Amino acid sequence: MTYFKSSILGLFTFLLPFSILAQEANYGNQHLFDDFTYRQGNVYRTASGKPGPEYWQNAADYNLEMSLDEKNHMVSGNVTIHYTNNSPETLDFIWIYLDQNRFTENSRGTLTTSVLGSRYSGDVEGGFELSNISAKTETGTSSKHIITDTRMQLFLDKPLAAKGGKATITMNFKFKVPVEGMDRMGRLETEGGTIYAIAQWYPRVAVFDDVVGWNTEPYLGAGEFYCEYGTFDVKITASVDQTVVCSGILQNPKEVLTKTQQERLAQAAKSDKTVYIIKPDEVGKPASQAKASGTLTWHFKMENTRDVAWAASKSFIWDAARMNLGNGKTGLAQSVYPKESDGSTAWTRSTEYTKGSVEFYSNTYYPYPYHNAINVAANVGGMEYPGVSFCHYQSIGEDLWGVTDHEFGHNWFPMIVGSNERRYPWLDEGFNTFINHYSTVAFNNGEYPSSTDQPRSLVRYLTYENREGIDTSPEVANARNLGYTAYFKPAAGLFMLREYILGAERFDNAFKSYIRHWAYKHPQPNDFFNHMENVAGEDLSYFWKGWFFGNGNIDMGITSVEPYQGNYLITVENNGQIPMPVELQVIYTDDSTETVRLPVEIWQRGNSWSHLLKTSKEVKRVVMDPNKMLADVNMLNDTWNKL
């Protein structure tokens, strides 16, 4: 029997072209398809990419009271943090982030910023002044602490019990608001007064998780934030001529708004068209103030959020409109901006943009959880916080739509899906850039363009000798590369995954399931990889490690198209480091067409594959990736033409 098989194989070998035999014998590319990283599940995070049966995360509720001293540009107040240790281990101490300490001459962020400056340059006249620091548990109170740069280690009198132990942390704080706040916060002088955009403004608890324990990376610049969820109760005291907006719902409108403003807000809550709350010709006039002199305390509350931000100015025009969030739920899109930003091509459309953006994401991916979405004109290029965005006051038209849409898209990544931005910026910036494409296409019948559906536009960067991978730390990435490593390349990867590899239906099922299961939780990259694979039913290891790790590229082409026994052999090649499925468009001499799709597994057998095209027609042309969905770095070998 053995001899018989060998004889038949020998005859078969004689009849077939060598290229076909080679693809049957070579398994040298299997390493491209092997598993990578430690992706096995445990009781906290399952192999299917869901939170496990014993998943936990700690919680922090905040009570904040502060006042704004506009004469000296100071914010001062106190914070009470109700912290719950839901972890399975006791805690001897609690780490607190002190982000305002970045704005000092000797901060790590200052000392690691190039003398040429960058987007993340910041003033150095600030930093926290802290007092009355204490941590109270059931057994006693401790004030022992160590401050290191932008972190404080606050020791407890006795270890905080696992699975429910509670501590109450209190302290007073004070800081000078920087003019340049690393493009995340700051103050802007306008004709009508100073605009204060206030963020990273209170001492807040660092995340303790099941992956690395305490997340204590210092606040340097490019790396953003990783926060626990909780309820925020915020009181902001400012002079009567200040208009204050904040994450959350205003609790005392009758105390801080005029009767007219209250009526206009009620009207806006029922209107799909923008309604003025403070008209341009009312800004700075006594009639727009709830009382003649003194101060007002604005009271806000927000539940199940990881952060809050606020803004104040006597220069604000204020308008609003209803958001239709799905399932009968509504909210309020709002904008505040100075007269310098007013105009039909500028911030007069901000509320329309905010409304369109939030409505799209709420109805497409996951319900928007907050009542308000407030766009603030400031000297910040674009920065997001739950329910509040800071966008540049000079943005207009397409630019204003783009930054507004991007910053409010962040309410889904990372505000709802609470990833670690400081370690994995692509899990929020890249995902958000990806969904921004679909929002932009949908807005006002495609009023503004999007290039995310053109992955080949990245080829120049992908072939740049100093390129860096998506997995590069944001603090290490070259400033010119960060836009690609965190935003554009991961967004292009998700686009290819949806439109080329999985198809819209399978991708959307998996992507929405990921959002649903990790809402208000802390996913890691492997949770995303595992969940997408399990829901879509596809082993995507080759794609995750090829596109998201390292600097490999896609380069596939057509080697030859040859007549073969009344049919054709189409031979394709893989010259890149990332294997991909193959899509070919065959064009016949009668101008009819046929699509051929080959699975990615053809590349497990080597870098060349011959496909038997069964047809009685004469082939005129074959095109690889006819819709140009892939970021293929070499277009010269994508087409075969009959001579």
C-alpha positions in Angstrom: 0.0 0.0 0.0 2.8 2.4 0.8 4.5 1.8 -2.6 1.2 2.3 -4.4 0.6 5.7 -2.7 4.1 6.8 -3.5 3.7 5.8 -7.2 0.5 7.8 -7.6 2.0 10.8 -5.9 5.0 10.7 -8.2 2.7 10.7 -11.2 0.7 13.5 -9.8 3.9 15.4 -9.1 4.9 15.1 -12.7 1.7 16.6 -14.0 1.3 19.7 -11.7 3.3 23.0 -11.9 6.0 23.4 -9.3 4.3 26.4 -7.7 1.3 24.3 -6.7 3.6 21.6 -5.2 5.6 24.2 -3.2 2.4 25.6 -1.6 1.6 22.0 -0.4 5.0 21.5 1.2 6.1 24.7 2.9 4.8 25.6 6.3 7.4 28.2 7.1 4.9 31.0 7.9 3.1 29.2 10.7 4.8 31.6 13.2 2.8 34.4 11.8 -0.4 32.7 12.9 0.6 31.4 16.3 -0.9 32.8 19.5 0.9 35.7 21.2 1.0 37.3 24.6 -0.6 35.6 27.6 -4.2 35.5 26.5 -5.6 32.7 28.7 -8.5 33.5 30.9 -8.9 33.5 34.7 -11.6 34.2 37.3 -11.2 37.9 36.7 -11.0 38.0 32.9 -12.3 35.1 30.8 -10.7 33.6 27.8 -13.8 34.8 25.9 -12.9 38.4 26.6 -15.6 39.1 29.2 -15.3 40.2 32.8 -14.9 37.0 34.8 -17.1 35.6 37.6 -14.9 37.2 40.2 -14.1 40.4 38.3 -13.7 43.4 40.7 -12.8 47.0 40.6 -12.5 49.5 43.4 -14.8 52.6 43.6 -14.4 56.2 44.6 -17.1 58.7 45.3 -16.2 62.4 45.5 -17.6 65.4 47.3 -15.9 68.6 46.0 -16.3 72.2 47.1 -14.2 74.9 45.6 -14.1 78.6 44.8 -12.7 80.5 41.8 -10.6 83.5 42.5 -10.5 85.2 39.1 -8.3 88.1 40.3 -5.5 85.7 41.1 -6.5 82.9 38.8 -6.7 80.5 41.8 -8.9 77.5 42.5 -9.1 76.5 46.1 -11.3 74.0 47.9 -11.6 70.7 49.6 -12.3 67.1 48.6 -13.8 64.2 50.4 -13.2 60.8 48.8 -15.3 57.8 49.9 -13.1 54.9 48.7 -14.2 51.2 48.6 -11.7 48.4 48.4 -13.5 45.7 46.4 -10.3 43.8 45.7 -9.5 40.4 47.2 -6.5 41.8 49.1 -6.0 44.2 51.9 -4.4 47.6 51.2 -1.8 49.2 53.4 -2.0 52.5 51.6 -3.8 54.3 48.8 -2.2 56.1 45.9 -3.6 59.5 44.9 -2.9 61.4 41.7 -1.9 65.0 42.0 -2.0 66.0 38.3 -1.6 69.8 38.9 1.9 69.0 40.2 2.9 68.7 36.6 2.9 72.5 36.4 6.1 73.0 38.4 9.7 73.6 37.3 11.0 70.3 38.7 8.2 68.0 37.7 9.1 64.9 35.7 6.9 66.2 32.9 8.7 69.5 32.8 12.1 67.9 32.9 11.2 65.4 30.2 9.9 68.0 27.8 12.2 69.1 25.0 13.6 72.6 25.2 11.9 73.1 21.8 8.6 72.5 23.5 5.7 70.4 22.3 1.9 70.2 22.4 2.3 69.0 26.0 4.3 71.9 27.3 2.8 73.5 30.4 3.3 76.4 32.7 5.5 76.0 35.7 4.0 78.4 38.2 1.4 76.0 39.5 1.2 72.8 41.5 -1.0 71.8 44.4 -0.9 73.4 47.9 -2.3 70.7 50.1 -3.3 70.8 53.8 -5.4 68.8 56.3 -4.6 65.5 54.7 -6.2 62.5 56.3 -7.4 59.0 55.7 -10.0 57.6 58.1 -11.0 54.0 58.4 -13.2 52.0 60.8 -10.1 51.7 63.1 -8.7 55.2 63.1 -7.2 58.1 61.2 -3.8 58.6 59.5 -2.2 61.6 57.9 1.0 60.0 57.0 1.9 60.5 53.3 4.6 60.8 50.8 4.3 63.1 47.8 6.4 62.2 44.7 5.9 64.4 41.7 2.3 63.8 40.6 1.5 61.0 43.1 0.8 60.8 46.8 1.1 57.6 48.8 -1.4 58.0 51.6 -0.8 55.4 54.4 -3.7 53.9 56.5 -3.7 53.3 60.2 -4.3 49.6 59.6 -4.7 47.6 56.3 -8.0 48.3 54.6 -10.1 45.1 54.5 -10.5 43.2 51.3 -13.9 42.9 49.6 -15.6 45.9 50.9 -13.3 47.8 53.2 -14.0 51.6 53.2 -11.8 54.6 53.8 -12.7 58.3 53.8 -9.9 60.6 52.5 -10.1 64.3 53.0 -7.8 67.3 52.2 -7.8 70.9 51.2 -6.2 71.9 47.9 -5.3 75.1 46.1 -3.6 75.8 42.8 -3.0 78.5 40.2 -4.8 77.9 36.9 -2.1 77.7 34.2 -2.5 79.6 31.0 -1.0 76.7 29.1 -2.2 73.5 30.6 -0.6 71.0 28.3 -3.4 71.4 25.8 -5.8 69.8 28.3 -6.9 72.8 30.4 -6.0 76.4 31.0 -7.2 79.9 30.7 -7.9 82.2 27.8 -8.2 86.0 27.8 -11.1 87.3 25.6 -12.6 90.7 25.2 -15.5 89.7 27.5 -13.3 88.1 30.2 -11.2 85.1 31.1 -12.3 81.6 30.1 -11.3 79.1 32.7 -11.2 75.5 31.4 -10.6 73.4 34.5 -9.5 69.7 34.4 -7.2 67.4 36.4 -8.1 69.8 39.2 -8.6 67.7 42.3 -6.6 65.0 44.0 -8.1 61.7 42.8 -7.5 58.0 43.5 -5.3 56.0 41.2 -6.6 52.7 39.9 -5.8 49.5 41.7 -6.5 46.6 39.4 -5.9 42.8 38.9 -3.3 43.4 36.2 -0.5 45.5 37.8 -2.0 46.4 41.2 -1.5 50.1 41.7 -1.2 52.1 38.5 1.2 54.8 39.5 2.6 56.1 36.2 3.5 59.8 36.6 1.6 62.4 34.6 4.2 63.5 32.1 2.3 64.8 29.1 1.2 62.6 26.2 -0.2 59.8 28.4 -3.7 60.5 29.5 -5.7 59.0 32.4 -7.0 55.9 34.1 -9.7 56.5 36.7 -12.1 54.6 39.0 -15.9 55.1 38.7 -18.1 56.7 41.2 -20.6 59.5 42.1 -19.5 63.1 42.1 -21.1 65.9 44.1 -19.6 69.2 43.0 -20.1 72.8 44.3 -18.4 75.7 42.6 -18.5 79.2 44.0 -17.7 82.1 41.6 -18.6 85.7 41.2 -22.2 86.4 40.1 -21.1 87.5 36.6 -19.5 84.1 35.9 -21.4 81.4 33.9 -20.4 78.0 35.1 -20.8 74.7 33.3 -19.7 71.3 34.6 -20.0 67.6 34.0 -23.3 66.4 35.5 -26.7 67.9 36.1 -27.2 71.4 37.7 -29.0 70.9 41.0 -30.0 74.4 41.8 -31.0 76.3 38.6 -33.4 78.6 40.4 -30.5 79.9 42.5 -28.0 80.6 39.8 -30.0 81.3 36.7 -32.5 84.0 35.9 -36.1 83.1 35.3 -35.6 83.8 31.6 -32.6 81.4 31.4 -34.6 78.7 33.1 -37.4 79.1 30.7 -35.0 79.0 27.7 -33.4 75.8 29.0 -36.8 74.2 29.3 -37.5 75.3 25.7 -34.2 73.9 24.5 -35.0 70.5 26.2 -37.9 70.2 23.7 -36.2 71.6 20.6 -34.2 70.0 17.9 -33.1 73.5 16.9 -30.5 75.5 18.9 -32.0 77.8 21.5 -30.1 80.7 23.1 -29.8 80.6 26.9 -27.6 83.7 27.0 -27.8 85.6 23.7 -24.7 87.4 22.3 -26.1 90.8 23.1 -26.8 89.8 26.7 -23.3 88.7 27.6 -21.8 90.8 30.4 -25.0 92.6 31.2 -26.6 92.7 34.7 -29.8 91.2 33.2 -28.0 87.9 32.6 -27.1 87.6 36.3 -29.2 85.8 38.9 -28.4 88.5 41.4 -26.8 91.9 41.4 -23.5 91.3 43.3 -21.5 88.8 45.4 -21.0 85.2 44.6 -23.1 82.2 43.5 -22.5 78.5 44.2 -23.3 76.2 41.3 -24.2 72.7 42.4 -23.7 69.7 40.1 -24.1 65.9 40.5 -23.0 63.1 38.2 -23.3 59.3 38.7 -21.2 56.4 37.5 -18.5 58.6 36.0 -14.7 58.4 36.2 -14.1 62.2 36.2 -15.6 65.7 36.0 -14.4 68.9 34.5 -15.8 72.4 34.4 -15.5 75.9 32.9 -16.4 79.4 33.9 -16.4 82.8 32.3 -18.3 86.1 32.2 -17.8 86.1 28.4 -19.9 83.0 27.5 -22.7 83.0 25.0 -24.7 79.9 25.9 -27.0 77.8 23.7 -28.6 74.4 23.8 -30.8 71.8 22.0 -32.4 68.5 22.7 -30.5 65.3 22.0 -32.5 62.2 21.0 -30.6 59.4 22.6 -32.8 56.4 21.6 -35.5 54.4 23.4 -37.3 57.6 24.3 -34.4 59.1 26.3 -33.4 62.7 25.7 -30.6 64.9 26.8 -29.3 68.4 26.3 -26.5 69.4 24.0 -25.0 72.7 25.0 -22.2 75.1 23.9 -20.6 78.1 25.7 -18.3 80.4 23.7 -17.1 84.0 23.6 -18.1 86.5 20.9 -14.8 85.9 19.2 -16.1 82.4 18.4 -19.5 83.5 17.3 -20.6 83.0 13.6 -22.6 80.9 11.3 -19.5 78.9 10.1 -18.1 78.8 13.6 -19.4 78.1 17.1 -23.0 79.0 16.3 -23.1 75.4 14.9 -21.3 73.8 17.9 -24.5 72.6 19.6 -25.7 71.2 16.3 -22.4 69.3 15.9 -22.5 68.1 19.5 -26.1 66.9 19.1 -25.4 65.1 15.9 -22.3 63.4 17.3 -23.7 62.2 20.6 -27.0 61.1 19.0 -25.1 58.9 16.4 -23.0 57.1 18.9 -25.8 56.7 21.4 -28.1 55.1 18.8 -25.3 53.1 17.0 -23.0 51.7 19.7 -24.2 52.2 23.3 -26.7 54.5 25.0 -25.3 57.8 26.1 -25.4 57.6 29.9 -25.4 61.3 30.8 -28.0 64.1 30.5 -25.7 66.8 29.3 -23.1 67.1 26.5 -21.4 70.6 26.8 -18.9 72.0 24.3 -16.6 74.7 25.7 -14.6 77.1 23.6 -11.2 77.5 25.1 -7.5 77.7 24.3 -7.4 73.9 24.3 -7.0 72.2 20.9 -9.3 69.4 21.9 -9.8 67.5 25.1 -12.5 65.3 26.5 -14.1 64.7 29.9 -17.4 63.0 30.8 -20.2 65.1 29.4 -17.8 68.1 28.7 -15.4 68.8 25.9 -12.9 71.7 25.5 -12.3 72.6 21.9 -10.4 75.5 20.4 -12.2 78.7 20.3 -10.9 79.6 16.8 -12.1 76.3 15.2 -14.6 76.7 12.4 -16.4 74.6 9.8 -15.0 71.1 9.1 -12.3 71.6 11.8 -14.9 72.4 14.4 -17.0 69.4 13.4 -14.0 67.1 13.5 -12.7 68.2 17.0 -16.2 68.3 18.5 -17.1 64.8 17.1 -13.8 63.4 18.2 -14.0 64.7 21.8 -17.6 63.7 22.3 -16.8 60.3 20.8 -14.5 59.8 23.8 -17.5 59.5 26.0 -17.6 55.9 24.7 -13.8 55.4 24.7 -12.6 55.7 27.5 -15.4 57.2 29.5 -17.9 54.3 29.2 -15.3 51.6 28.3 -12.7 52.6 30.9 -9.4 51.6 29.4 -6.0 52.7 30.6 -5.1 55.6 28.4 -1.7 56.2 29.9 -0.5 52.7 28.9 -2.7 52.0 25.8 -3.7 55.3 24.1 -4.8 53.3 21.0 -7.6 51.7 23.0 -9.3 55.0 23.3 -7.8 57.3 20.6 -7.7 54.7 17.9 -11.2 53.3 18.7 -12.6 56.8 18.8 -11.0 57.8 15.5 -12.5 54.7 14.0 -16.1 55.5 15.1 -15.6 59.1 14.1 -15.5 58.0 10.5 -19.0 56.5 10.6 -20.3 59.5 12.5 -18.8 61.9 10.0 -20.3 60.0 7.0 -23.7 60.1 8.7 -23.7 63.7 9.7 -25.8 66.0 7.6 -25.7 63.7 4.6 -21.9 63.6 4.5 -21.3 67.3 4.8 -17.7 66.7 5.8 -15.2 64.2 4.4 -13.4 61.4 6.2 -10.2 59.6 5.1 -10.3 56.7 7.6 -11.8 54.6 4.7 -8.5 55.1 2.8 -5.9 53.0 4.7 -3.5 53.4 1.8 -3.2 57.1 2.8 -0.9 55.8 5.6 1.6 54.2 3.3 4.0 57.1 3.5 4.2 56.7 7.3 4.2 52.9 7.1 7.3 53.0 5.0 9.0 55.8 7.0 12.3 54.5 8.4 11.6 56.1 11.8 8.1 54.8 12.2 7.0 53.3 15.5 4.4 50.6 16.3 1.0 51.0 17.9 2.4 49.4 21.0 4.9 52.3 21.6 4.3 54.1 24.9 2.8 57.6 24.4 5.5 59.1 26.5 8.3 57.5 24.4 6.7 57.9 20.9 8.2 60.6 18.8 5.8 63.6 18.8 5.5 63.4 15.0 4.6 59.7 15.3 2.0 59.8 18.1 -0.9 60.7 15.8 -0.2 57.5 13.8 0.6 55.2 16.7 -2.4 56.2 18.8 -5.0 57.5 16.3 -4.6 56.7 12.6 -3.0 53.3 12.4 -5.2 51.6 15.0 -8.3 53.2 13.4 -7.2 52.0 10.0 -6.7 48.5 11.5 -10.3 48.4 12.8 -11.6 49.7 9.5 -9.8 46.9 7.6 -11.1 44.4 10.2 -14.7 45.5 9.7 -14.8 46.2 6.0 -12.3 43.6 4.6 -11.6 40.8 7.1 -14.8 40.1 9.0 -17.5 42.1 7.3 -19.8 44.7 8.9 -22.3 42.3 10.5 -19.7 40.0 12.3 -17.6 43.0 13.3 -20.5 45.0 14.6 -21.8 42.1 16.7 -18.4 41.7 18.3 -17.6 45.3 18.7 -20.9 46.3 20.3 -20.7 43.2 22.6 -17.3 44.4 23.7 -18.7 47.8 24.6 -21.6 46.3 26.4 -19.6 43.8 28.5 -16.9 46.3 29.4 -19.1 49.4 30.1 -17.9 51.1 33.3 -15.1 48.5 33.7 -11.4 48.3 32.9 -10.5 46.2 29.9 -7.0 45.3 28.8 -5.9 44.8 25.1 -6.1 41.1 25.5 -9.8 41.4 26.6 -10.5 43.2 23.4 -8.6 40.6 21.2 -10.3 37.7 22.9 -13.8 39.1 22.8 -13.6 40.0 19.2 -12.4 36.6 18.3 -15.0 34.7 20.3 -18.0 36.7 19.1 -16.8 36.9 15.5 -15.7 33.3 15.5 -12.3 34.0 13.9 -8.7 33.4 15.0 -7.2 36.8 14.4 -3.8 36.3 16.0 -2.0 37.0 12.7 -3.7 40.4 12.5 -3.4 41.5 16.1 0.3 40.9 16.4 1.0 41.9 12.8 -0.8 45.3 12.8 -0.9 46.3 16.5 2.6 45.1 17.5 5.8 46.1 15.7 6.4 47.7 12.4 5.5 45.0 9.9 3.6 45.9 6.7 1.1 44.4 4.2 2.5 43.8 0.8 0.7 41.3 -1.4 0.7 41.1 -5.2 -0.1 39.1 -8.3 2.8 37.1 -9.7 1.2 35.6 -12.8 -2.0 34.6 -14.5 -1.5 31.6 -16.8 -3.8 29.4 -18.9 -4.0 26.0 -17.4 -6.0 23.0 -18.8 -8.7 25.2 -20.2 -8.8 27.4 -17.1 -6.4 29.8 -15.4 -3.9 29.6 -12.6 -3.7 32.9 -10.7 -0.5 33.0 -8.6 -0.4 35.6 -5.8 2.5 36.4 -3.5 3.0 37.8 0.0 6.1 40.0 0.3 5.1 41.6 3.6 5.1 40.7 7.2 1.4 40.7 7.8 -0.7 38.0 6.0 -4.2 39.0 5.0 -7.1 37.4 3.1 -7.0 38.0 -0.6 -9.7 39.6 -2.7 -9.3 39.6 -6.5 -11.4 41.1 -9.2 -11.2 39.2 -12.5 -12.1 41.2 -15.6 -12.9 39.2 -18.7 -12.5 40.3 -22.3 -16.3 40.7 -22.5 -16.0 43.2 -19.6 -17.8 41.0 -17.2 -16.3 40.6 -13.8 -15.9 38.0 -11.1 -14.7 38.3 -7.5 -12.4 35.7 -6.0 -11.8 35.6 -2.3 -9.0 33.5 -0.7 -8.7 32.9 3.0 -5.7 34.2 5.0 -4.7 30.5 5.7 -3.2 30.3 2.2 -0.2 32.1 3.6 0.4 29.5 6.3 1.9 27.3 3.5 4.4 29.9 2.3 4.6 33.2 0.5 3.2 32.1 -2.8 -0.2 30.6 -3.7 -1.8 29.5 -7.0 -5.5 29.5 -7.3 -7.3 27.6 -10.0 -9.9 29.9 -11.7 -12.4 27.7 -13.4 -13.8 29.6 -16.4 -14.5 29.3 -20.1 -13.9 33.0 -20.6 -10.7 34.8 -21.5 -9.1 36.8 -18.7 -8.2 40.4 -19.6 -7.2 41.8 -16.2 -6.9 40.8 -12.5 -6.8 43.4 -9.7 -5.9 42.7 -6.1 -7.9 44.5 -3.4 -10.0 46.3 -6.1 -11.7 48.6 -3.5 -8.4 49.6 -2.0 -9.4 48.5 1.6 -5.9 47.4 2.6 -2.9 49.6 3.7 -0.8 47.7 1.1 2.6 49.5 0.9 3.3 48.4 -2.8 0.7 49.2 -5.4 2.9 48.2 -8.3 2.2 44.5 -8.1 -1.6 44.7 -7.5 -2.7 44.5 -11.1 -2.1 42.0 -13.9 -3.0 42.9 -17.5 -3.0 40.7 -20.5 -0.3 41.8 -22.9 
